[in-house]
Amino acid sequence: MSQDSQHGKWTVSSSDDEDEALPSSGTTTIKPVSNLSSSQSSLNAQLEAIMEVKPEPATIPASSLLIGSEARQSAAMNQLNPVKFETNPSLAGKRNKEVSDGSGWALSDSDDDDGGANGKSLSNLPKRAPPSPKAKKMKVEKDRPPSPHGRVYYIDEPEDFFETSIPCLNDTYRFYLNKVTGLDRNNNSGALHIRDILSPLFGTLKESVQFNYCFDIAWMVKQYPSEFRDRPVLIVHGDKREAKARLVQQAQPFPHVRFCQAKLDIAFGTHHTKMMLLWYEEGFRVIILTSNLIRADWYQKTQGMWMSPLFPRLPEGSSATAGESPTFFKRDLLKYLVSYRAPELEEWIQRIKEHDLSETRVYLVGSTPGRYMGSDMEHWGHLRLRKLLYDHTDPVPNEERWPVIGQFSSIGSMGLDKTKWLAGEFQRTMTTLGKSSLRSDPPLHLVYPSVEDVRTSLEGYPAGGSLPYSIQTAQKQLWLHSYFHRWKANSTGRSQAMPHIKTYMRASPDFTQLAWFLVTSANLSKAAWGALEKNNTQVMVRSYELGVLFIPSAFNMKTFPVHKNPFPVSSSSSGFLVPFDLPPTSYSPKDQPWIWNIPYNQAPDRHGNIWVPS
């Protein structure tokens, strides 16, 4: 069965499977295009002139090719093994024109495709990449593997990229973006790199725990300052079988690294939480973030993090309830850690009990795998968020005009129509404001990068490796794409750094105020947020996720003012840093959401590459 959409025509699968779709098998080839425009060549020359190019290691560990989703692995593999080839300049011009015409999904690799009603279906996609013109060997520079991006790909961070003094931080909300290589210094002002977070400027580290989804152990260890590099580190992960064996093998050179495997007893679940627990001589700190522990996530992507204050140790003999915050952050963090049922976390649970977390002004929103009934339903997932919004926010005038905005880097299967989950239970949660009986139906804006956003990004098409929305999932929910809005961050100078951050918020009609804001590891999926079952008497959650919720009342405010020009950061600003432009920009009929496992071969990215899965 086929369905037409303003965003393309697809053949729709007859499968009614509601489970999270796993990426299909196959590889992705990133092919450099030799006929770069003169303006692109000029841009590359300017970049090379103003930025110091430093060599990368001559070899890259094979284990790095097995980290993360299949989309990430394909991007990594083909960045290391690019195919340099010549194309016919007139043919390339034709491809550019076809893209600008916005003639639907780039499913066909034919240059003679008339785009008529008899377009190719998904089942007719080429099984292999089309024959390429005569291949040319790339000139490999000394001590550096070949790169499909040219020398600019190997730009390293400048000397002042990492802080030598405590950076200018906005401590009102303690919400920060990451530093992005390739942006000017102003647009990295107040942002943090992982090396900044682990810097001795924030404390004398004794031990740490790293909760995450993807790990490059050797890279992670190098991010710790040399004086802390042998301090004990506990890795909390969800890998099983071969993936677990590879992770353990990565850590063999590092005897101070230990492991804790998170229990994943429900199919299609992942350990997606990203958190650091840092124990210092001076106290204790929590970092909740959106970045994996791999270099690519800290290089040219937009990420977010909440950094707690330094929590001091409680006096000896303090009561069990001492050190609690008005948001009950301590109680909820302990409950989250207990949910792992892991002996390796027991000493950390005890350490947290011994510290004063009373300065915390955010609420913890977590997901842990399981099926929950009764009052337990409100402990995890989107029902946890609904409960917090019900208890701690207040209704606003004309609230039906206050849009909900969701922004994410991956999308799960949500059913054949919007009522199955998105516009039902999930939207009810997102539109909750206090104890109002009004069940408003405000606009819902979903911010997700278009193909053009990815193509013109700092990384080019390889940025799509961390946006793993698959054709198998997308073809079953064409209805979803009418909600989509472009990834634009012009006011912050970060439009070109594709998002791996995930944020959800409720904004005023003029987008100058926020009723609440959430930064989290949770993408738009039932696995992450949970789904009601058994006539709404039970909720089932598949994955571990974690985020923090900012509610104005915890900051003695009625709403959060939106910071229109957040860079450079001012420590005195009361404006909230939204990582993309408001109001969001709707997709045009020519725009298409990024799908990682279909070809984009009609126009090169900024590095002269195309994207062809095979």
Disulfide bonds with the S-S distance in Angstrom:
none
